[in-house]
Amino acid sequence: MSRRVRRRCAATDKGKRTVPSDECAVSISVTPGSPYTVDWTSLPDDTVVQLFSYLNYRDRASLSSTCRTWRALGSSSCLWASLDLRSYRVSIPTAMALSTRCGHLRCLRLRGADSLFSISALRARGLLEISADGCRGLTDATLAVLAARHEALQSIQIGPDPLDRVSSDALRHVAVCCAQLRRLRLSGLREIDGEAISAFATHCPDLEEVTFLDCGSIDEGAIGKIMSLRFLSVAGSRNVKWATASLAWSNLPNLLGLDVSRTDASHIAVSRVLSQSKSLQLVCALNCLSVEEQETNNPIVSKGKLLLTIFTDIFKKVASLLFPDSLADSKLVFDQWRCNVKNQDKSLGDMMTWLEWILSHTLLRTAETNPHAMDEFWLKQGTSLLLTLAKSMQEDVQEKAATALATFVVIDDENANVDPARSEAVMKDGGIPLLLALARCYRESAQSEAAKAIANLSVNAKVAKAVADEGGIVILTNLARSMNRLVAEEAAGGLWNLSVGEEHKAAIAMAGGVKALVDLIFRWSEGNDGVLERAAGALANLAADDKCSLEVARSGGVHALVKLARSCKAEGVLEQAARALANLAAHGDNNGNNAAVGQEAGALEALVQLTCSQNEGVRQEAAGALWNLSFDDRNREAIATAGGVEALVALARECTNASEGLQERAAGALWGLSVSEANSIAIGREGGVGPLLALARSEIEDVHETAAGALWNLAFYSGNALHIVEEGGVPVLVNLCSSSGSKMARFMSALALAYMFDGRMDEVAMVGTSGEGSSKGACFEGARRMALKHIEAFVGTFSHPNLFSLAAASSAPAALSHVAEAVFIQEAGHLRCSGAEIGRFVSMLRNPSSILRACAAFALLQFTVPGGRHAAHHASLLQKAGAARVLRGAAASATAPIEAKIFARIVLRNLEHHQTESST
């Protein structure tokens, strides 16, 4: 389907409709290339207005700009009766710009004390309801002006953030100004004195609902003077005198519902108010320890009245009130009530509406505080309650339930761990389709909360699969394209968690998720750390997959990530950006991303700078990126030019007490750089030997293995080899060679020792005065004997007497194959040697020491085993060096140990194999 917007002017052709020049027509082809079109301007006005009502404000404004007719329809009062500005920062200029359309505004939702301060500029004198959150800084003056400018207010809801700067004086002003007030919901007030509450009793005769959440001191007796009161909640409030409260509140003639959840209400007080109040039908006392303890042994019995605690079956209790005889499944009670709401008693309907609201807030606050011993409640009925509330017709309840679902499953926010039983309970109870449907609705506030819940639940692999199976990847990808930052941020978080699973990465790429995530980085480039971190984290996971990494590069991901690494200040964003670049560069020869990252302007310089970050995670990921990038020859030299040698040596020096991951990556990056002669010498000159030896002493295999690799490269050059000896490196390498659990660490330590004592270091080692030379010579000789002893022992660990005897006595290829299979170190196949290094091992085959000859033959065997990643490359270098003759000599030597002979024969066989392969 193609869509076009065109301006149609007066036409003279016969049969064409004439359209005035100040109109526009919007038409779409029914099918591509079809002559039939649908003229949207022919739709009835009522239909267009209805369509507008399903759009967010941004899309509504975009369509209103199409033509005069739609501009007029877009300004219809019914579209501006309700306004949700929570996603926007409402300043006075913004409010003034909206004021021409707010003459009929009745309901307003916004976020922040500054936004509340600005709403007087909307000139919405007929405003009936206002709901605001995030208003911690709200002052008496702002609240007083709000009340004075909007005297018709019937509902004021400000919370859940504490209003600790609002006093009773402001509440008295609200009571005097807003005489039509029917609902008052406030949170976190320090004190609510009797005069303020009495003012409401005097001036607000229709006040039916009062909610004081998490407040300090409340005058309980004064509340008893609000005779119109039907619903009262003091959930989470402290310092309530329950004896006074129960006496005063039990005399309220119209009180239907009382909420004392999360308070220290006594069992006696609750029992008294239930038994003495003639009108009261429901008391909610969730997380009231005193009530719950006493209720277990001494339950309150009050006919026709409900007491809800975490130990009662809430569904069954509510069902007994609404459908005492007709409901088979009590868990459907809320659904049945919503279906029959028009036929229900008004008082019961009002109470159910109020119950939904207080439950959503109490369950959310309980999920946030995560008290002990709540697992049974959440699994038995809490999860079902939240899912039921997520289907409420009240938007606020829906969103709070979704937020609670996102919150109660998290048990370790720092490490993104979720409770498996809770998250799977949501899935088994049908929560995934429900949340995805909520994420598809037109309300952006609901989209963001639902996406957050889906994101957190998707940390669990089973739930992640259910999300993907239900089409969640496409939904989250579409939400990631939203122009609303909060929606895009939560959607990116969902894709981040889903992309952990290998099975979901291709689906994300196929749904356009990669492009959507890259676009997020460009769209929210400044001051939006949450969305940037989530987008970069998702791209980092996707970049770990070979095919997806290509899609990341094609979509401009390299440029976007480098931009973050260069300009962003947030540590979380920098860590994920560096991790993404590391993963992009990790695919070696499979694609060209390694080179592409290195060629991106400023990439290497930015990563080098990040190794100096104060944040350990940033340093670790930056070092990992440099390690991967150093496998490319051009990148390796460019990193050194950008100051990488100095930075990484400093990092290795500082990280001896850091995490294992940082230690491994610091050593690995130095290992990668040390492949070239210039870099290897520079590392030694910068003092890199000492830090690498310190890391080689680590008990962690991954750490000392990487350090051994770097020391092996450094030891190739005589100056570095001497530094290793002088700084006590021989015992360190000997220890690795003999006792490491990693075959690779033992192998590379043995090769480093072989480099150090094959004779090339002798001239450098003897420099000094005669006295010093004698002392140095003695120390050097002792170190040499120790090294050779442990090299011999290392090679001996691969000796299999029976196999070796059979191979020596037989010329059959099978005998050599059995030996090769037995001694091959799988990981050694990933090592790549230069021509100089291969030449050195060939020279070592002629060394007077039989131990070094055996070590050299063993090394060449590992480097040439068919199937090894670089085996063909090594075979080619050996052929160019004329190694076959030397190998035949080693294999035939009468003085060589049997291991050296067998290893030499296997290398010759390997060379023949590669030569045959290259000729075919």
N, C-alpha and C positions, 0 to 999 in steps of 0.2 A: 504494500500500500504506500503510495507516494502522497505527500502532503505539500501543498503550495499555498502561499498567501499572495493574492494579487489584487491590484486596484483596477476596478472596472469603471470606465468612463462612459459617457453617453454614446450610444451606437446608432448608426443610421441604417445598418443592414436589416433587411426585412426578416422578421421572425426572431430578432434578438430583443431581449428585455432591456429597457433603458434604466440605468441606475444612476442616480445623482452622483456628481463628482465628489461629494463629501462623504460618501459611504464606501465601505469596502466589502468585498465578498470573500468568504473563505470556503474553498471547495477542496474535496479530496477525491481522487479517483477510486472507484470501487475496486478495480484490479489494475495492475500495471498495464498501461497501454489502452485501457478501456475508455470509450467516449463518454461513459456515464459517470456523472459526478453527483456528490451530495453537497448541496448549498447550505452551509450551517446557518447562514443569515435568515433562512426561511423558517427556522425553528421558532415555535412560540416563545414569547418572552419568559413565561413561567418555566418552561423547560430549560432555557439557558440559565436562568437564575438558579434552578435546582442543580444543574451541572456545576455552576460556579461554587455552590455550597460544599461540593466534595473536593475542592482544590485547596491547596495551602495558599497562604497569602501571596507568596511570590508568584506562583503560577496564575493566580487570580488577577494580579496586577498586570502580568504579561499579556493575558488575553484581553484585559480591559483596554489595553493600549492599541488594540487592533483596529477599532473603528469607533465612531461616536455612539452608535447604538449600543455596542457592548460596554463602552465606557459608562454610559448611563445605567445600564443594567448592573454593571459591577459596583455601582454606588448605591444599589438598592438597600434600603434600611434593614431589610430582613437578613442581609449578608453581614451587616455590621452590628447586629444586636449582641453578638458575643465576640470577644477578641482575646486571643491567647498570645501574649507577647513575651513569654518566658524565655524564648530562644534569642531575644534581642535585648540590647542595652538601650533602654528608653531614656533619652535625654529630652530636655525641654524643646529643642528644635525639632526632634523627631515627633514628639507629642503634638506640637503645633501643626506639623505637616499632616498629621492624621485627623486633626480636630474637625475638618470640614465634613468628615464622614461619621463622626461619633455623636451626632445629635440624638440618635436613637440607641446608643450603646447601653446595654443593660447588665452584661456580665463581663468582667475583666479579670484576666489571670496574668500575673507578671512575676518577675524575679528581681530581688535586690532592693535595698533601701533607697538607692538613688533613683530607681525607676518609680517607686512609690512617691518620691518627692516631686517627680516630673509630671504625674498624671493630671494634676490640676489644669495643665495646658491642653488636655484633650477636650475640655469644656463639656464633659459628659455629665450634665447636671442631673440627668435621669438615671444615673447608674444605680442598679439595685444590688448587685453582688460583686464583691472584690475578693480575690484569693491571691495571696502573695507568699512566696517562700524565699529563703536566702536573705532575710531582712535582719540579720544580727545587729546591724548598726542603726536600726530605726530609732528615732528620737521622739520625745513628747511633742515637739513642735511639728514634725512631719505628720504624725498621727492626728494631731489636733486640726491641722489645715485640711487633711484628707476628709475628716468628719464634717468640717464646716463647709467645704465645697461640694459635698455630696450628701445632702440631708435626707435624700430618699433611700439611702442604703438600707437594705433588709438583711444582708448577710456580710459579715466581715470574717475572713479567715486569714490569719497571718502565722506562719510557722512552717516547719517544725523547729527552725533555728531559734535559739533563746533570744527573747526580747528584753535583755537585762538593762537596757537604757530607757525602757518605758516605765513610767511610774503610774500610780493610781490617779494622779492629777489628769493625765491624758485620758484615762478611761472615763473619768467623770465628764470630760469634755465630749467624748464620743456619745455617752448616754444622753446628754442634753441636746446635742445636735441631731442625732439620728433616732428620732422618736419612733420611726417605723421599723426599727431593728427587730428581726425575728431570730437570727442566729449569730452567735459570737463564739469564734474559735481562736484562741490565742495560746502561745507556747512560751515557756521559759521566763515568765515574769518573776521578778524577785519577791514582790509583795503586792497583794490585792487587798486593800483595806476595806473596812465596812462601809465607809462613805461612798466609795466608788461603786460597790455592788448595790448599795441602797439607791444610788442614782439610777441604775438600770431598772430597779424595781419601781421607781417613781415615774421615770420619764419614758420607759419602753414597755407599754402595757401588753404588747404582742410578743415579747421575747419568749420563745419556746425552747431554744437550745443554747446551753452555755457549756463551753469546753475550755478548761484551763489545764493544758498538758504540761507536765514537768515543771510546775511552778513551785515557788518557795512557800511563803506564808499566805494563806487564804483565810478570810473571815468566814468561817463555816456558818455561823448564825445568820449573817446577812444574806447568804444565799437562800436561806429559808423564807426570806421576805418576797422573793420573786414568785408570786403566786401563779403566774402564767407558765412557769417552767414545766416542760414535759420531758426533756432529756438533759441529763447532767453528766459530764465526764471530768474527773480530776485525775486521770491516769498519769502515773509517774510523778505526781506532786508530793512534796515533802511537808513535814511539820503540820499535818492535818490533825486536829483534835477530834478523834473519832467519836468520842462520847457526845460531844456537842453536835457534831455533824449528824450522827444518826438520829438524835432527838429532833433537830431542826428540819432535816430533810424528810423525815417520815411524816411531817405535817404538811408537806407540799401537796395541794389537792389534785394537781393534774400530772404529777410526776409518773411517767411510764417506764423510763429506762435510766439506770444509774451505772456508770462505769468507774470502777476503782482499781482497774488493772495496774500492775507494777507499783503498787503502794504498799504501805505497812498496815493496811486496814485490818482491824481485829475481827476475829470470827464472831465475837459478841455483837460488835457494831453492825456487821452485815446482817446477822440474824435479827437484830432489833428492827432495822429499817425495813426488812422484808416482811416481818410479822406485823408491824404497826402501820405501815403505809397502806391506805385503802386503794390507791390507784396503781401503785408500782407493780409491774409485771416482769421486769427483767433486771438482774444485776450481773454485770460482767466483771469477774475478778480473776482474770488471767495473770499468772505470775504474782499472786499475792501469797507469800509463803505461809503466813499465819492462818489464813483462811483455808489453804490447801491442806495443811497439816491437820487442822482440826476437822475438816470436812471428811477426811478419810475415816476417822473413828466416830465422829459425832455429826453426821450430816444434818443440814438444815432442811426441815420439812415444812413447806409452805404451799398449800394447794393452789394450783393455777398460776404459780409464779416460778420463774426460772433463775437458777444460779449457775453461771457458766465459769468453770475453772479448766485448767489444762488436764485435769483428771476426769472430767465429765465428757460424755459423748455429745459434743456440741450439736452435731447434725440431728441426733435423735431428740435432744432437748428442744431444739427449735421446731422440729417436725411435730412434736407433741403439742406445741402451741398453735401452729398453723393448720396442720392436718392430723388431728388426733386419731382418726380412724381410717383414713383413705390412702395413705402413702406407704407403698411397699418398701421402697429403698429410701432410707432417710437422707442419704447423701445427695439426693436430687431435690431436697427441700427448697434450696434457693432458686434452682431452675424452675421448679413448679410455681413458686411464688411470682417469679418474673413473668411467667406465661399468663398468670391469672391476676396480675396486679390490678386490673381495672375492676375485677369482680370482688376484690378483697375489701375487708373493713378498712377504712381510712386510717384509723389509729394503728392497726397492725401493720399496714403498709408503711406508715411513717416510722414505726419502730424498726421494721426490717431495713429500711433505708439507712436509719441511724446505726443499726447494728453492723451493717456492712462497712460503714465508714469507720467506726471505732475498732472493729476487728482488723481492718487493713492497716490502720496506724499502729495498733498494739503489736500485731505480728511483725510489722516492719521494724519497729523499735526493738522487739525481742530478737529478731534476726541480727540486728546490728550489734547488740550487746553480747549475743551468743552465750547466755548463761549455761551453767553445767546441767547435766541430767535432763536435757531437752530432746535427746535423740528419739525416745519413745513417742513423745508428743508429735514431733515432726513426721515421723514415719507412720504413725497410727492415724492422725487426722489433720495435722498442721499443713502437710503438702496438699491434701485434698481441699482444705479450706482456702488456701492461696489460689489454687486453680479455679475454684468456684468464684472467688472474688474477682479474678481476672476476667470473668464473663459479666461482671456487673454493668448496669446501665449508667452508673456514675463514673464519669471519666477519671475523677480523682482516685476512686477506689481501684479501678482497673490499673492505673499507673503505679499506685502504691503496692498492689499485689505483685505486679511484674518486678518492681524493684526488690521486694522481699524475696521473690524467687531467685533473683540474681544474687542476693546477699546471703541467704541462709545456707546455701550449699558450700560457701567458701570457708575453709578452715584455716588457711594460711595464705593471706593476700600477698605477702612478700614473695612467696615462691609459687604462687598460682596453683595451690592445691585445693581440690574440692572433695567433699565427703562423697564417696562412691554410692553409699546406700541412699543418701538424700537425692542426689542427682538422678539416680536410676528410678527412684520413686516418682519423681516428676515425669520421667519418660513413660513409666508403666501406667501412670494415671492419665495419660493422654495429653500431657503438658506441651509436648513439642508442636503438634499441629495447632494447638490453641495459641501458643506464643507466636508462631509464624503467621497465623491469621491476624493477630494483633499488630505484628510488624508490617503487615500489608495495608493497614488502615490508613486513612488520609491524614490523621492527626500526628504531627511530627513528634509531639511529646510522648505519645504512646509508642511510636516507632522506636524512639531512642531507648525507652525502658525495656521494651520487648527484646530489642537487639542486645542490650546488656545482659539480660537473663540468658538468651541463647548463647552468647559468648561465654559466659561463666560455666554454663552447663556443658558446653562443648569441650571443656578441659577433659572431661571423662570420655574415653575413646568410644564406649558403647553409645553414649548419647550423641557424640559427634557423628557416628554412623547414622543414627536415626534422623538427625538434622539434615544430613546430606540426602538420605533416602526420601525425605519429605519435601525436597526442593529448596532446602534452606540456603544452599550456596548461591543460587540465582537470586533469591530474595535479599540476602546480605550484600551481594554485589550491586544490586540496584540501589539499596540504601546507601552504599558507599559513594554513590554518585550524587547523593543529596546535597543541596546547597546549604542545608542546616548542619552546622558544625557538630552539634551533639549527636545527631543521627549518624552522620558520616563516621564520627569517632567510634561509636559503639559497634557499628557495622564492621569497621576495620578491625576492631578487637575480636569480633566473631570470626572473621577470615583468618586472623592471626592464629587463634586457637585451633580452628579447623585445619589449617595448613600444617600443623604438627604431624598429622597423619599422612603417610606417604600415599595412601589410596585416595586422598581428597585433592591433592595438588593439581593433577591434570584436570579435574572437574572445575576447580577454581579458574584455571587458565582458560578453559573452554568457555566458561560463563563470562569471560571478559574481566575477571577479577584483577588480573595483573595490571591492565591498563587503568582500571578504576583506582587502584592503590597508588600507582605512579602519579595519576592526575591529582590525587589528594595532596601529595607533597607539594605540587606546584600551586594548588588552589589555596591551601592553608599554610603558607610559607612562614608566617611570622606570628609569634605569640600564641601558637596553638600546639603546645607540646604534646598534649594527650593524643590528638589525632595523628600527629607526625610520628610519635613513637610506635603507635599501633600499626600504621601503614608500613613503616620501615621494618618492624618486627615480622609482619606477614610476608613482606618481600624477602626478608632474610630466610624464612622457612622455605619459601617457594624457590629461591635461588639455589638451595641445596640439591634440587632436582635438575638433572642435566637439561631436559627439554624445557622445563619452566624457566631455567636460567637464561636460555636463549630468548624466551618471550619477554623476560624482564629487560634484557638488553635492547630488544627491538622496540619496546614500548617507551624507551627513554629512561629506563630505570637507573642506568649507570650515572647519567648526568644528574638525575634527581638525588640520588644517594650521596654523590660527591658534593653536591650543593649543601646537603644537610651537614656532612662532615666538615665542610669549610666554614659554614656560617652559623650553625645552630649552637646555642649555649647550654641547652638542657642535656644533662648527662644521660638520661634514659634514651633520648633520641640519638645521641652520638653513639651510644653503645650498640643500638640496633642497626644504625647506618653502617658502622664499622663491621658488624657481624654479617650484614647483607653483602658488603663488598668482599669480605673474606670468603663467603660461600660462592659468590659469582666467580671468584678467581680460583676456586678449588677444583675445577673440572679438567685441569691440565690440557692434554692434547685433544680432548673431546670437542671443545669449541674454542672460539677466539676471545672469550670474555676476559681471560687473564690479561691479555695484551690490551684489550679495550679499556679496562679499568686503569691500567698504567698510562695509557695515552690520553685519558681525560685530564684536562687542564686542572692542575692543583690537587689531584687525587693523592699522589704519593706524599706531597708536602703536608697535606692535611692529616694523613694517617701517621706520619712521623711526629707531627705535633701532638696528636692524640695520645701517643705513648707517654707523654709527660703529664697527662691529665691527673687530677687529684682523685678521680674515681677509678677504683680497681677494675671494675667491669669494662670501662672504656679502654683502659690500657690493655687489658687482656684481648679484647676483640680487635683493637688496632694492631697489636703485635701479631695476632693470628692472620689478619689480612696481609700484613707485610710478609709473613712467612709464605703464604700461598703465592703472593705476587712475585716473590724472589725466585720462583721456578722459571720465570721468563728472563732470558738473558738481558734484554734491554731494561726491563723493570729493575733487575738486580743492581745494575750500575746506576740507574736513575735514583733508586732509593739511597744508595751511598752518597750520590751527589747532593741529595736533599738533606743530608745530615743523619741518615739512618743508622750508620755505624755508631756514631757517638750516642745517639738517643737510645739505641737498643743495648749497648754496653751499660749505660747508666741504668736502664730499666732492669737488666739482669743483676746489677749490683744491688739495687734497692728491693728486689722481690724475693730475697732468700727466705723471708718469713711470710710471704704472701700466699695466696691460694695456689693449689696445684695447677689449675688451668693457666694462670698467669705465668707461673714458672715454666711450664712446658712450652707456651707460646713464645716467651722471651728467648729461651734457648733455641727453639725451632727457627725463629726469625734470624738469629745469628748463624745457625747452621745453614740456612738458605743463602744468606749473604756470603758466607765463607767459601762458597763454591769457587769464586773467582780469586785469583792470586792477589790482586790489589786489595780486595776487601778483607781477605784472610790476614794479610800483613797488617792492614789498618786496624783490625780488631785486636790483634796482639799488641800493636803500638798503643791503642787506647786503654789497655789494661783489661781486656776481655777475658784473659785466661783465668784469672782468679775467680770472678763470678761464675764462670762455667764450671770450674772445679767444685765450687760450693754447691751448685745445682746437681753435679754428678754425685755428690754425697747423699742426695735425697733418697729416702726409702721408697719413694713412689716410682714405679717402673717407667711410666710415661715421661716423667721429668728426667730421670737420670739417663734414659735411653736417648732422648733428644740432645741432652748435654754431651753425651758420648759421641753422637754424630758430629756435633760442632767441633769437639776436640779432635776427632779424627781428621777433619778437614784442616784444622789449624796445624796439626802436627806434621803435615806434609812439608811445611816450610821450616827450615832449620832454626831460624830465630824463635819462632813460636814453640817449637819442640823444646828448645832450651828453657824458655819461660815456664813451660809445663813442668820440667824437671825441677827448676829452681823454686817453684811455688808448691812443691810437694805433690805434684800431680801423679807421679808414678804409683805410689801406694793407692791413690784413689782409683786409677785405671786398673790396677792389679785386682783391687777389691771387686770392681765391676766385672772384670774378666772372669773371676773365679766364683762369684757368689750371686750375681744378679739373676732374678727369675726370668729376665727377658733374654732370649737367644740373641736378638739384635744388639742389645746393649753389650753383651759379652763379645759378640763378633766385632763390633766397631771399636771397642776398647782394645781388643787384641790387635786390630789393624793399626790403631793409633800407636800402640807400643812398638809394633813392627816398624813403622815409619821412623820412630824416634831412635831406634837402635839398629838400623840397617847400615850405619856407618857414615851417613851424610851429615850428622850433627857433630861428629867428632872434632872437626876443625874449630867450630864455634865454641864447643864446650871447653876447650883447653885454653881459651884466651885469658890472660892475667899474668901476674908475677909468678916466678918459679915456685915460691911457697904456696901461693894461692892455687897455682896450677896443679901442684902435687895433691893438695887437699881436694880440689875439684875432681881430679882424676880418680881418686879413691872413691869419692861419693858417686861419681858417674859410673864407675865399674860395678859398684854394688847395686846401683839402680838397674844397670844393664842385666846383671845376672838374675835379679828378681823378675824383671820383665820377661826375659827369655824363658825362665822356669814356668811362669804362668801362661805364656803363649803356648808352650809345649803341652801344658796340662789342658788348656782349652781345646786345642786341636785333638788331643787324646780322648776328649769326651765324645768325639764323633767316630772313634775307632771301633769297629765291629770285627773282632779277630776272625770269626768264621767267614763272614762275607769277604773280608780282605784276603784271606787265604785262598778262597775259591776264585776270586778275581785275579789274584797273582798267578794262579796255576792254570787259568783258562784264558783263551783268547776270544771266547764267545761274548758278543755284545750284551747278552742278558745279565751276565755276572757283573759287568760295570754298571748296568742300569739299576740293579738292586742296591749297589753301594750309593749311587747318586741319589736314589730315592731316600735312602736312610739318612744321608748327611745334609740334604738340602734344607736350607732355612727359607721358608716361604716368603717372609717379608723382605729378604735380601734381593729378591727379584725387582723391587721398586727402586733400588739404588742405581744411580747413573754416574759413571766415572768418566773423567776426561782422558784424552790421549796421554797426557803426562802421568796420570795416576796408573793407567794400565801399563805404560812403559816402566813405571817404577816396580810394579809387581813382577814384570818380566825380568827386570834386572835382579830382583830379589831371588829369582830362581837360580841365579849364579852365585848367590851369597855364600861365603864359607860356612855360615851357620846352617846346619841341617834343619834346625827348628824354624828359621825364617824361610827356608826353601819350602818346607811343608806348609807353613802359614800362607805363603804366596800362592802355592798351587791350590790350597783350599779356597782362598779368596776368588781366584780366577774361575774355579768350578762354580761358585755361587753366582758369579756375574754372567756366566754363559749358559746356564741350564736352559734348554729350550722351553719356551713358554713364559720366560721372564720378560718383564715389560721392556727392558733395555738390553736383552740378551743379544739380539742381532747387532745392535750398535757396538757392544763390547767385542763381539766376534770380529766385526769389521776392523776395529782398532788393533786387535791382536794380529790379524792378518797383515795389516799395513806395517806393523812393527816387526814382522818376521818372527813371530813368537813360536811358530810350529817347530822350528829347529831346536830352540831352547827347551821347549816342552818335551820333545823326543829325548833330548839329552837328560833331562830330569827324570823321565820315566825309565831310562836305561841305566841311571847312575848306580854304581855298585855300593857307594857309601850312603846313599839317601835312605831314610827310613821308608818302610813299606807304604805308610800313608801318603808320603810325598809322591811316590811312584804311581800309586793308584789314582790319586787326584789328578796328576799330570796326564795320565792316559784318558781319564774322563773328559778333561778339557779338550784334548785332541779330538776325541769323538764328537764333542759339542761343536768344535770348529768345522768338522766335516759335515755335520748336520746342517749348520747355518749356510755353509758354502753350497750345499745341494739345494737348500731352500731358495737361495738367491738366484741360482741359475735356472730354476724352473719357472 
